[in-house]
């Protein structure tokens, strides 16, 4: 554990800044100030810590407001994906009817072949932009991969003698699936959760960057990167700061899950 503290500290440091900005930023932002000259890199002396963007809005004010949409949508989409994937994967793994397992899992193989971003773009073309629609799309796009992970882990656990003993004792499906199988695959789910959350962040940020599911003038980190990239060399902070915050949250999440799982594995081996 002692050797893991530097990596824990790094992971928590990477996660803390974007999370705090996402949670407390809207409270600290206050009302928007008057707009000034677009693409200004003026500093503290003129009241703009990070200058102004291409429409003359204060970049720091937009950074404070722009994290909540990205973080909350990604977290909610990940939770939604598991709410669908866990029952689906468990049902397919524990059923004794081959046809039912095939009927549940084979359509997911087809969906996996379709890039998730393309799926989001196709569906979002018919929807009104908004966080609810983007959350639903990102969550459902993650279901096929998450369900396959759940299914693979549950198949291995369901072959153990303990599961057969529970069946012979007449235990209910819920007791067997949730009480034993789901609890036994917590490590696999924890390992997958970091990947799934990072994927949701990437998908939500990319969709927002492309203008899908988010209003083009919304206070959103990904939208900030998109609308200010043409003035990158005139006002780099309007692009670099939100991009670094998204990257820090993704890297920190993966690192935190990796370190935690490695330590638990070492502890279990001892």
C-alpha positions in Angstrom: 0.0 0.0 0.0 2.9 2.3 0.8 4.2 2.1 -2.8 0.8 2.8 -4.2 0.3 6.2 -2.5 2.2 8.2 -5.1 -0.1 6.8 -7.8 -3.2 7.3 -5.6 -2.2 10.9 -5.0 -1.6 11.5 -8.7 -5.0 9.9 -9.7 -6.9 11.9 -7.0 -5.1 15.1 -8.0 -6.0 14.6 -11.7 -9.7 13.9 -10.7 -10.1 16.5 -8.0 -9.7 19.6 -10.1 -12.2 18.9 -12.8 -14.7 17.3 -10.3 -14.5 20.3 -8.0 -15.0 22.7 -10.9 -17.9 20.6 -12.2 -19.6 20.5 -8.8 -18.8 24.0 -7.3 -18.1 25.9 -10.5 -21.7 27.0 -11.2 -22.0 28.2 -7.5 -18.8 30.2 -7.7 -19.3 31.6 -11.2 -21.8 34.3 -10.4 -23.4 36.4 -13.1 -21.7 36.8 -16.4 -19.9 40.1 -16.9 -20.2 42.3 -19.9 -18.7 41.0 -23.2 -15.5 42.5 -24.5 -13.4 42.2 -27.6 -13.5 38.7 -28.9 -10.4 36.4 -28.6 -8.7 38.6 -26.1 -5.8 37.2 -23.9 -6.1 40.0 -21.4 -5.2 39.0 -17.9 -6.2 39.8 -14.3 -5.7 43.5 -14.8 -8.8 43.7 -17.0 -10.8 41.4 -14.9 -10.5 38.3 -17.1 -8.1 35.7 -15.6 -8.0 33.6 -18.8 -9.0 36.2 -21.3 -12.2 36.1 -23.4 -13.4 33.7 -26.1 -14.5 34.4 -29.7 -17.8 36.0 -28.7 -16.1 38.1 -26.0 -17.3 36.0 -23.0 -15.0 35.5 -20.1 -13.2 32.2 -20.4 -12.8 31.5 -16.7 -16.6 32.1 -16.2 -17.3 29.6 -19.0 -14.8 27.1 -17.5 -16.7 27.3 -14.1 -20.0 26.7 -15.8 -18.9 24.1 -18.4 -17.9 21.1 -16.4 -21.2 20.0 -14.9 -22.8 19.0 -18.2 -19.8 16.9 -19.3 -19.3 15.2 -15.9 -22.9 14.6 -15.0 -23.9 13.3 -18.4 -20.9 10.9 -18.5 -21.6 9.6 -15.0 -25.3 9.2 -15.6 -24.7 7.5 -18.9 -22.3 5.0 -17.3 -24.8 4.2 -14.6 -27.6 3.8 -17.2 -25.4 1.4 -19.2 -24.9 -0.9 -16.2 -28.5 -0.7 -15.2 -29.3 -2.3 -18.6 -26.2 -4.4 -19.1 -26.0 -6.2 -15.7 -29.5 -7.8 -15.9 -29.0 -8.6 -19.6 -25.6 -10.2 -19.1 -26.7 -12.1 -16.0 -29.9 -13.5 -17.7 -27.9 -14.6 -20.7 -25.2 -16.3 -18.6 -27.5 -18.1 -16.1 -30.2 -19.3 -18.4 -30.2 -23.0 -19.3 -31.9 -22.2 -22.6 -29.3 -21.8 -25.3 -31.7 -20.1 -27.7 -32.4 -17.4 -25.1 -28.7 -16.8 -24.5 -28.2 -16.5 -28.3 -31.2 -14.2 -28.7 -29.9 -11.9 -26.0 -26.2 -11.7 -27.0 -26.0 -12.0 -30.8 -27.8 -8.7 -31.5 -25.2 -7.1 -29.2 -22.4 -8.4 -31.4 -24.0 -6.6 -34.4 -24.3 -3.4 -32.4 -20.6 -3.6 -31.4 -19.6 -3.6 -35.0 -21.2 -0.2 -35.4 -19.0 2.7 -34.0 -20.8 4.2 -31.0 -20.2 7.7 -32.1 -21.8 6.9 -35.5 -24.8 5.4 -33.7 -25.1 8.6 -31.6 -24.9 10.8 -34.6 -27.5 8.8 -36.5 -30.0 8.8 -33.6 -29.3 12.4 -32.5 -30.0 13.7 -35.9 -33.7 13.2 -35.2 -33.7 14.5 -31.6 -33.8 17.9 -30.0 -30.4 18.9 -28.5 -30.4 18.4 -24.7 -28.5 16.7 -21.9 -31.3 14.1 -21.3 -31.2 12.8 -24.9 -27.4 12.8 -25.0 -27.2 10.9 -21.7 -29.6 8.3 -23.0 -27.8 7.8 -26.2 -24.3 7.6 -24.6 -25.7 5.1 -22.0 -27.3 2.9 -24.6 -24.3 3.0 -26.8 -22.2 1.6 -24.0 -24.6 -1.3 -23.3 -23.3 -3.9 -25.8 -19.7 -3.7 -24.5 -20.7 -3.6 -20.9 -23.2 -6.5 -21.3 -20.5 -8.7 -22.9 -18.1 -8.1 -20.0 -20.9 -8.9 -17.5 -21.8 -12.0 -19.5 -18.2 -13.3 -19.7 -17.6 -12.8 -16.0 -21.0 -14.4 -15.1 -20.4 -17.4 -17.3 -17.2 -18.2 -15.5 -18.7 -17.8 -12.1 -21.9 -19.7 -12.9 -19.8 -22.8 -13.7 -18.6 -23.0 -10.0 -19.9 -25.7 -7.8 -21.4 -23.1 -5.4 -23.9 -22.0 -8.1 -24.9 -25.6 -8.8 -25.4 -26.1 -5.1 -27.7 -23.1 -4.9 -29.7 -24.4 -7.8 -30.0 -27.8 -6.2 -31.2 -26.2 -3.0 -34.0 -24.5 -4.9 -32.7 -21.0 -4.4 -34.5 -18.3 -6.5 -32.9 -16.8 -9.6 -32.5 -13.5 -7.8 -30.7 -15.1 -4.9 -28.3 -16.9 -7.2 -27.8 -14.1 -9.7 -27.6 -11.1 -7.4 -26.7 -12.7 -4.1 -23.8 -14.8 -5.4 -22.8 -14.2 -9.1 -23.1 -10.4 -9.1 -21.3 -10.1 -5.9 -18.5 -12.4 -7.1 -17.8 -10.3 -10.2 -17.4 -7.0 -8.4 -13.7 -6.9 -9.3 -14.4 -7.4 -13.0 -17.1 -4.7 -13.0 -14.8 -2.3 -11.1 -12.1 -2.9 -13.7 -14.6 -2.3 -16.5 -16.2 0.8 -14.8 -13.0 2.9 -15.3 -13.0 2.0 -19.0 -16.7 2.6 -19.4 -16.6 6.0 -17.7 -13.7 7.1 -19.8 -15.5 5.9 -22.9 -18.6 7.9 -21.9 -16.5 11.0 -21.3 -14.9 10.6 -24.7 -18.3 10.0 -26.4 -20.1 12.9 -24.6 -17.2 15.3 -25.3 -16.9 14.3 -28.9 -20.6 14.6 -29.5 -20.6 18.0 -27.8 -17.6 19.0 -29.9 -19.5 18.0 -33.0 -22.6 19.9 -31.8 -24.7 16.8 -31.1 -27.0 16.9 -28.1 -25.7 20.2 -26.9 -26.7 23.8 -27.9 -24.0 25.4 -30.0 -23.6 28.3 -27.5 -23.9 26.2 -24.3 -21.4 26.6 -21.5 -19.7 23.2 -21.9 -16.0 22.3 -21.9 -16.2 20.3 -25.2 -18.2 23.1 -26.9 -15.6 25.6 -25.7 -12.9 23.5 -27.5 -14.9 23.4 -30.7 -16.0 27.0 -30.9 -12.6 28.5 -29.9 -10.2 26.2 -31.9 -10.0 28.6 -34.8 -8.4 31.2 -32.5 -6.1 28.8 -30.8 -3.0 30.8 -31.5 -4.7 34.1 -30.6 -6.3 32.8 -27.3 -5.0 29.4 -26.4 -6.6 29.3 -22.9 -10.1 29.0 -24.3 -9.1 25.7 -25.9 -6.3 24.4 -23.7 -7.9 24.7 -20.3 -11.2 22.8 -21.0 -9.3 20.2 -23.1 -6.8 19.6 -20.2 -9.7 19.3 -17.7 -11.4 16.6 -19.8 -8.1 14.7 -20.3 -7.3 14.9 -16.5 -10.6 13.5 -15.5 -10.3 10.6 -18.0 -6.7 9.8 -17.1 -7.3 10.1 -13.4 -10.3 7.9 -13.4 -8.5 5.1 -15.2 -5.4 5.4 -13.0 -7.5 5.3 -9.8 -9.3 2.2 -10.8 -6.1 0.5 -11.9 -4.3 1.2 -8.7 -7.2 0.2 -6.5 -7.6 -3.1 -8.3 -3.9 -3.9 -8.2 -3.8 -3.3 -4.5 -6.9 -5.5 -3.9 -5.4 -8.2 -6.0 -2.1 -8.1 -4.0 -4.1 -8.2 -0.8 -6.1 -11.2 -2.0 -2.9 -13.1 -2.9 -1.5 -12.5 0.5 
